[in-house]
Amino acid sequence: MSDRPADPCTIVILGGAGDLAKRKLVPALYEVARGGLLSPSTAIVGLARSAGTDGSWRDAVRASVMEFAPAGTFDEAAWGAFAGRLFFHQGDFLSPETYAALQSRLWAIEAERGLPGNRLYYLAIPPSGIAGAVRNLGGGGLVRRGEERPWTRLVVEKPFGHDLASARALNDEIAGTFDERQVFRIDHYLGKETTQNILVFRLGNGLFEPLWNRRYVDHVQITVAESIGVEGRGRFFEEAGILRDIIQNHAMQLLCLVAMEPPVAFEPNAVRDEKVKVLRSIRPQTPEEILRDTVRGQYGPGALEGQPVAGYRQEPNVAADSGRETYAAWKLQVENWRWAGVPFYLRAGKRMPKRVTEIAIAFKTPPIAFFRRMGVTHQDQNVLILRIQPDEGIALRFGAKRPGAEMRIEPVKMDFHYSEFFGSKSADAYERLLVDAIHGDSTLFGRRDEVEAAWEQVTAILDTWGDVPPFDLPNYAAGTWGPEAAVALMARDARAWRRP
Ligand code: BG6
């Protein structure tokens, strides 16, 4: 995080009483304030439809900070200082009248605290409300378009649209009110330390960058596995599915960071230019290829850690005959000079045996099976594993001679764990991203063309899937690594998914 002093500003959370605000935003803001990364006068204003006062909102925020801030970080002195920054304003974010009153309230707060009028609007609201809220912010005169100072910025949460057309429409709507450089599209995976470390690992070490290409890499596997199910978000998931919820954003962002060319500078547009190139290099697939190279799965009843768990169709607000996918796998090709011929396999799933996000780079085996005359007929590939979470770290698997008279090669592992080396738990992704937005640094946020390029790829899959409804769902039991078809997808290429 930047150690420049942060601009004093007013952070307005639309959806201030919602789940995201409660679980993620206010605990992150508390931590950021506790760490001295907010200007002393910065105010945080929650806008919500439900009745409330500054006092009742402070009580609610206190409860969420106690519940969701990292263990052991709550202290009364820090809380007292933080509580003084919190203000509540009641209003419906979809109603234009709300915004005139909100503007007067913000002016009053800014006058009282000597704030210069920098505004960060955080849309922690359902996707269907984003366009309306943006229009109302503009219509109500709450946006200083393009101005350097005092600045206005907009932070938008995912899901950003539900296909290419809706993402474009939303981007058009936002562009009617904000300049692109004022818009910060959040993908919280980019705020994770281990995600940021991908580029550091690649570009800060002489050992690996020379190997990072089709000459040495056999294939890449990107896994985003979660043991949780849909956690009361049945209604949302019925509309979204895992392709939209995880692959289109988190998994494709990881893909970009692994596959991109070194940017000309570590600066927002240079980094994002290279990411967009990766997305545009993904080879378009025909519907037949999509059906061959993707897998849809849905969990049925099963067990996790010995406890029975319900199937997706038994979750609240899920149709009894739902065709929605809770697992997706996708084999794609990044068709550029660096990666031609190297398949990338992406998979994401709910109710997997464990929570793990990792990127595995499998290297080609040596050109000669040198030890074959000594009985070594098979040699494992060397694999580099970037563990994004939860056991953050990097591991390198290679072969070593098993001690003894016989020639036997066994896979062994060099393993780096963040927790062992750096000790303290790293900042939550939201803390990092909030600080960056306040500083106006959009390196870790999605640019318009980037989000649309990802949707373009994913929309092709959604269209094909829409035309050919799945017939075999549910096709994996909760607590297993996904459907047989996903195993077969790899087996066809004489490969296998890792069992992290
Ligand atoms: C969110 C998805 O974006 O990411 C959720 O909507 C998912 O479905 C979550 O559970 C995973 O985030 P993390 O940081 O726990 O890996």
Boltz pocket constraint, residues with backbone or C-beta under 6 A from the ligand:
constraints:
  - pocket:
      binder: B
      contacts: [[A, 188], [A, 226], [A, 245]]
      max_distance: 6.0
